[in-house]
Amino acid sequence: MFFAVILCKLIRAVGRLLGRGSSLPGQIVLKLFPGVLAKLRLPDTVIAVSGSNGKTSTVEMIAHILTENGKTVIWNREGSNQTEGVATTLLCSSTLSGRVKGDVVLLESDERYARLTFRHFTPTHFVITNLYRDQMTRNGHNEWIYDILADAVKDGSCLILNADDPLVAGFARGHDNTVWYAMDRTPYSTDTLQGRYHDGAFCPVCKHPLTYDYVNYASAGRFHCDHCGHASGEPRFRVTEVDLEHDRIVFDGSWPAALSFNGLYNVYNMLAAYSAACLAGIEPSRAADALSGFVMKNGRVNSFTVNGLPAMLLISKHENSVSYNSSIDYIVRSGEPCDVLVMVNAISRKYYTGETSWLYDIDFERLAAPNVGRVVLCGKYCRDLELRFLLAGLQEKISVIEDPDAAVAAFSKGGRRLFFVTCFADKARLGQAIRSVTGEDKI
Amino acid sequence: MSIRILHLFPDLMNLYGDYANLSILTRYMELEGCPFEQIASNDPVDPSGFDLVFIGCGTERSSLRALELLLPFRDAFSAFLSGGGLLLLTGTAYEIFCRTIRDDGQDGAVFEGLGLIPGDVSRTHRKRYLGDVIYSFGEKEKNIIGFVNKCSQTELEGPALFRTGSEPGNTLTSGAEGYLAGGIAATGLTGPVLIKNPDLCRWLLDRLYDKAGFDPTQRDDMTVQRQAFEAAYRELLQLKQKM
């Protein structure tokens, strides 16, 4: 243990000097000491967070609540969520005898790697946020991910599950120690599934039609299956009011919190964080207070000005239509006269793929809304975008300019509010284009 | 004259934007003045009276449900094809029209398929094949791009839709992918295959026009679609050559 901890800290220190990521130390140590994670002495509370969307945000929110309430939290804040990154986090926070310092260990865990990570130890609390269509060029599809993630769920964990996600609800089958969280019907709920595809239309257990009492967004809502009985669990933690116009929600009928970003997906992340923090011993009122107005460091929204016009960069996850749809929802719901720039230059930061089918899962049709003026399409895949927008019936609104610099220059002259929509893979390139055109250095 | 299109299981079998295959077909029909009627149904429907039936890709479990729903319509599909109907299948929809599906995700059970494609499917859920591919199609060996996202291999005893070279196809080494005969055009490729491949899209349009006796006065030149194809093909080819 002594050597494993020393080695990990040493490699981490050298890696920092060289600007290397946080996975390498864990990777080397696990090769030399494959059983080391099982030998660590962990605090009484170990919270894991997995799922396709909202992991990083939820973990950051939990860490914030716990820290605000006097707890020392060990967490993978750099987002290295595979086994090697988790090993680095834990070993670099350990004493030389292998005791992980801190009151709480909090781990974001990649949904494909959780079963490998939690082979070594069992989290006391395991939050699963949702399973949506996400990076299918790597993840196959969400039922495949469900099967893989199911291997990570151990009897010793208290499962904290999103009761509104039909696929996630399946993890509770045969697992007694489950706590549910859910969002009540809100003014923004619909009676039926919306969007380009309807993953919630059929029960993930028996594949017969699923019935929703209401849908909050994507496939999240209160549901039941008349055929096999699969249904939303009874929530212990709830969001009981949502007022997006005044950026305000209420937890459990009593505890208000201000929203720093008013997307419904953000409300679900806050609810997941609130639930986990309460189960970790924080008073509900104090958890809500800590979340109120909290602005995340890894925020996916960036406000600035271009030629005196208000502008906003909305970062979505690549190959993830739910994430893009949240950006589109924000633009349409703002109601402000605006222009929109959409850029797809690289589909992934980590691997090459030319797979663009996910563009057809995104509800670009909503940009027909009257407040949206011009839509500029740019990047290497601008023709795929053009085709997508033609099929969406938006030919009157679009301009196609492949070069991001030229596109941003042309885009910034409309005189209306500007929304820039892209994914993490293209954030740096778009930021560079915006800076070169505007001189704005806050991107 | 109107081309009648049936989209079966648009929710159950629509995993990768597969629905858009019909969006692009009907857009060109509009542009080229061909009347059409499109019906979508999440319940099984007798295909007689339609010119084209399309079923997209679903998860492995969804496809078994689709198979269960379609089995009572096996003879109706057989008659539909004998009568000159066209059946377009992507992803796991291809598999359920084969003779059998062995599925290790269902304890190795062997399911009787619809049996209209002379092939046998074997699924291994923990071994999934994911990746961009370049195939070729037709006598002129037109290039085809697409994405493989499946956990199955199909032993096919019949003509294939595509030639694969060294890329994975029906099996990892068969050199062939999909099935093309008797009115069926089936591929294991997922998603909007017709959108990515203008030549394939044009080929199917022309077959539909021939079937309906429609002669377009002018064919759209598919400019945007071809530009998108060229950009993606160029990029993919460069990558494959580096590998």
HADDOCK unambig.tbl for C-alpha pairs under 7 A between the chains (distance, minus, plus):
assign (segid A and resid 137 and name CA) (segid B and resid 130 and name CA) 6.24 0.50 0.50
assign (segid A and resid 137 and name CA) (segid B and resid 131 and name CA) 6.71 0.50 0.50
assign (segid A and resid 138 and name CA) (segid B and resid 130 and name CA) 6.88 0.50 0.50
assign (segid A and resid 140 and name CA) (segid B and resid 149 and name CA) 6.05 0.50 0.50
assign (segid A and resid 197 and name CA) (segid B and resid 11 and name CA) 6.50 0.50 0.50
assign (segid A and resid 198 and name CA) (segid B and resid 11 and name CA) 5.71 0.50 0.50
assign (segid A and resid 201 and name CA) (segid B and resid 11 and name CA) 6.70 0.50 0.50
assign (segid A and resid 202 and name CA) (segid B and resid 12 and name CA) 6.90 0.50 0.50
assign (segid A and resid 207 and name CA) (segid B and resid 62 and name CA) 6.48 0.50 0.50
assign (segid A and resid 207 and name CA) (segid B and resid 65 and name CA) 6.45 0.50 0.50
assign (segid A and resid 353 and name CA) (segid B and resid 132 and name CA) 6.43 0.50 0.50
assign (segid A and resid 354 and name CA) (segid B and resid 132 and name CA) 6.86 0.50 0.50
assign (segid A and resid 354 and name CA) (segid B and resid 232 and name CA) 6.11 0.50 0.50
assign (segid A and resid 354 and name CA) (segid B and resid 236 and name CA) 6.94 0.50 0.50
assign (segid A and resid 355 and name CA) (segid B and resid 132 and name CA) 6.92 0.50 0.50
assign (segid A and resid 355 and name CA) (segid B and resid 147 and name CA) 6.48 0.50 0.50
assign (segid A and resid 357 and name CA) (segid B and resid 16 and name CA) 5.83 0.50 0.50
assign (segid A and resid 357 and name CA) (segid B and resid 17 and name CA) 5.54 0.50 0.50
assign (segid A and resid 357 and name CA) (segid B and resid 191 and name CA) 5.78 0.50 0.50
assign (segid A and resid 357 and name CA) (segid B and resid 192 and name CA) 6.22 0.50 0.50
assign (segid A and resid 358 and name CA) (segid B and resid 16 and name CA) 6.46 0.50 0.50
assign (segid A and resid 358 and name CA) (segid B and resid 17 and name CA) 6.44 0.50 0.50
assign (segid A and resid 360 and name CA) (segid B and resid 17 and name CA) 4.98 0.50 0.50
assign (segid A and resid 360 and name CA) (segid B and resid 20 and name CA) 6.83 0.50 0.50
assign (segid A and resid 361 and name CA) (segid B and resid 17 and name CA) 5.62 0.50 0.50
assign (segid A and resid 383 and name CA) (segid B and resid 224 and name CA) 6.16 0.50 0.50
assign (segid A and resid 383 and name CA) (segid B and resid 227 and name CA) 6.46 0.50 0.50
assign (segid A and resid 383 and name CA) (segid B and resid 228 and name CA) 4.87 0.50 0.50
assign (segid A and resid 384 and name CA) (segid B and resid 228 and name CA) 5.37 0.50 0.50
assign (segid A and resid 387 and name CA) (segid B and resid 224 and name CA) 6.42 0.50 0.50
assign (segid A and resid 387 and name CA) (segid B and resid 225 and name CA) 6.63 0.50 0.50
assign (segid A and resid 391 and name CA) (segid B and resid 23 and name CA) 6.80 0.50 0.50
